[in-house]
Structures are given as C-alpha cells and as structure tokens.
Amino acid sequence: MLIAMNRVSTFFRESSPAVVRILAHSLLFGLAASVSDVLFNFYLHSLGYGNEVAGQMNSLFRIAGFVFGIPLGMLIDRRGALRILYFGITTYAIGWAVLLTWTDIRIIAPVYFLIGAANIATYTSIVPLLSSVIEPKQRATLFGINAGATVAVGFIGSLFGGALPGLVAPLLGVGATDSLAYRVALFSVTIIGLIAIVPLLGVHAAVAKQQSDGRMPVSTMDQTPLPFLRIMGFASQSLLLGVAGGLVVPFQNLFYRQQFHLNDATVGMILALSAFAMGFGSTIGGAMAKRFGLRRATALSRLLSAPTLLLMLVPSLWVSCLAYFLSRIMVGITFPLADALVMQSVPVKQRGTSTSLSSMLWSLGWAGTAYLSGYIQRDYGFYWVFIASAVAYAVNAGMFYLIPFKDEGH
C-alpha cells in the first residue's frame, strides 16, 4: 500500500497541470457515479419495481454505449476529446435532474438511456485525452492512477450514498427507504456532476502552455492507419469483460441486501470498501506491467477475477466480502492495463475510434447479460449468474494471447 501511494505521489509531482486537471475531473465524476450506483436500484425498488426492471434499466444504460460508441469515437478523432468530454459530463448531470422529476418507468427508461450515452461519452473521451498529454512510457501508470482515482473516490461516494437517504429522510418527514428520500439523495449526482466540469475549464490553457514549453509528448510509433477489422480485433476483448461484469456488478447492492439481509448503510459500506479495493488495484497495475509485461499482467489479473468471484457465494458475510474485495482488486488492475495495451497498438488518429469500439463492445456485453441476469435471479437466485460470470472472466483472459497487441512491457 505504501509503495503504491509513493508511486502516485511521485507521479503527481512530475505531472503537468493538464494531467492534474483531468484527474481532478475523474475524481468528481467517479464520486457522482458511485452515488448513483449505490442508490438507483434502491430507488427503483422504492417505486415498486423488481430486480428484472433494475436489470432492464442497466441494459438500457449500456445499450446507449453500444449505439453511440462508434459515432462518439469518430467525433473524438475529428473534434477533439475535450469538446466531447464537456458535452458528456454536462448531459450526464442534467439528465439525472430530469430523470428524478418522474416516477413512470416509461419516462425514466428513455432518460436513463440518454444518461448512459452521456456516461459513455465522458469515459470514452478521457483515455485519448490523457494519451495526448503524456509520454507513452507513462500510460500504464497514468491510466491506472486515473482508473484508481475514479473508483477509489467511490469509497467516499458509496459511504455518502448509502448514508444520504437516512440523513435527508427526517428532514422530509419520511422513512429512509421512501422514494422521496432516495430522490433527494440522488439529486446530489447532478450537483457533483456539474462541479466536475470546473477542473476541465483550465485544461485547454494548460495544454497550450505545455505546447509552448515544448513538453508535449511525441509519438514514435508508425502512424499508418490500421484496417478497421484490426482495430475491432484489439477491442474484442472488451466484449467478454462486459458479459462478466453485467451478470453481477449491477446487482451487488441487491445481492448483499437479499442474501445477507443488510440495510442500506451497511451495503453502502461494503460497496465503498470494494471501490477502494478496485482503486488500489488500479494503482499497482503499472508495477505488474513492468514485471510481467502488459499482455501477461492483463491476462493474469483477468483470470484471477474468476475464483475470487466464485468465493462470494460462500454463505458467510466475512468470506463473501473478502472475496468481493479481492475480485475488485483484480478488475481494478486489468481495466487500465487493457487500455494501455490498446493505446500503444493503435495510431494516434485512431485512438478515439479504438476506445469507442472497446466501450461499445463492453456495453453490448454488459447490456445483454444485465438484462438476462435480472430474470435469472428472479427465477433461480444468484448462483448461476456468478458461475457464468466467472467462466466469462476465465475465457476472456485467454483472448489476450490470441490478439496481436504490441506488448512493450510497460
């Protein structure tokens, strides 16, 4: 832990203002997203909807990423990542404010779809934006720090989100599980999302100064455009990762509430610690890549996600939670390493398209399995969705030895 923190602090001291501003945005956006992750399923339940509806909504959210993935990538390559990032975070924040004014699922659904599109625009923009302001040798470390910043702040967001309904409920004269308490608590997502715009306001000026000082990174790789099918091949590993995540991750809060009969605050604490674990995993990915190489480190961490996930089914809260945290560490390691592996294999002008394809396929896998998972849980419980998710992680690990990435080892 101390070694990881020292690496992070050293990196920040050596980083440009543009990098720091982008990471500050990631912190705030991660905070907003973590609050919504904790509370939205509970909000739907308070409105009278079941697990299958929660699965449908999560599918809609990810389908938006599939539908808009390629157009967004092309826009990033043509218009610039920063412009799309502004659009994404603004639409995300305002979308939540609109959604919370309605209780009819026929209106909630299309608005949540729009929020999903804004979410994918925000996430897709960050990776090529960071790639443009750092040296290639820094990618594994910085992508890890960025991913870690986004999910580790979820520790605070999950605690905050889990406690917030109970804090606002007495002021509103309702119970902590009343839909009004959840609605007011979720409005914090809009507020934090709008605040996340502030660090971005200085990125353009910081990049201009970095250019004038001659400190912008220069790519040494061949810039000949790659065939679309080659880029699709690099992105294909994201599909099974989405499948594995969509089966389980959207229902983590419901799993712990229904299997162990925990209250919202306790579930929020567990999700908070899992976010911290995932953030910690992201910060140590760079060290793993230096030791084993990007390809091997990515495959190994994805493979180890499978057995740790299965251990969550043990009917002991302590064992289940420990396994959950270990699984989150493995996923935290693998996400940024896979991004770095793709970025060093693709020319600069095609990185937006490549990132969007990865997001699109990940969203497709997530959307399809989240939809099915809700119905499987309703009829058979959680056992089979955990089994299927573990199989997907294991098969996905093997894909990294079949795809022709450029593995430079760091």
Disulfide bonds with the S-S distance in Angstrom:
none
